[in-house]
Amino acid sequence: MRRKVFQEALPKALALGDRIILGGDFSRQQLGGKIALTLRPLRKSVRALGKDARVFPSSDAIAEHLAAEAKPGDILLS
């Protein structure tokens, strides 16, 4: 899921969710910029499909957001 090969297929799959939260571009350092998935264009593609998508810089930032926003009965997938 970290590779650019998924860049075009992921938006439709992610758009099945109600809200999409993406973590920072950590794989870019490991894989190199040419083959790594880029999150901001992915976010834009998901939003073009009418879904809320957000990018957070770290796991801590995601956890803080979810702690503030999640409601009883919500299902969170990672």
C-alpha positions, 0 to 999 in steps of 0.5 A: 500500500505504500507504492505508487502503483496503488495511487489510482486504485486506492481512491475508489476503495477508500471512498467506500468509507465515511471518512478517510484518515491518512498518515504521513508520507513515511514510506517516501523516505524508505522507498524513494520518491519515484515509487512511493505513494503520495498522500496529498494527491490521494486525498484530492482524488478521494475528495473528488469522489465526494468523501472527506479525506484528511492527511495527518503528519503522525500516528499521534496526530491521528490518535488525537483526532480520533479521540476527539471525533469518534463516537460510540458505535463508530468502527475504525479500521487501520 
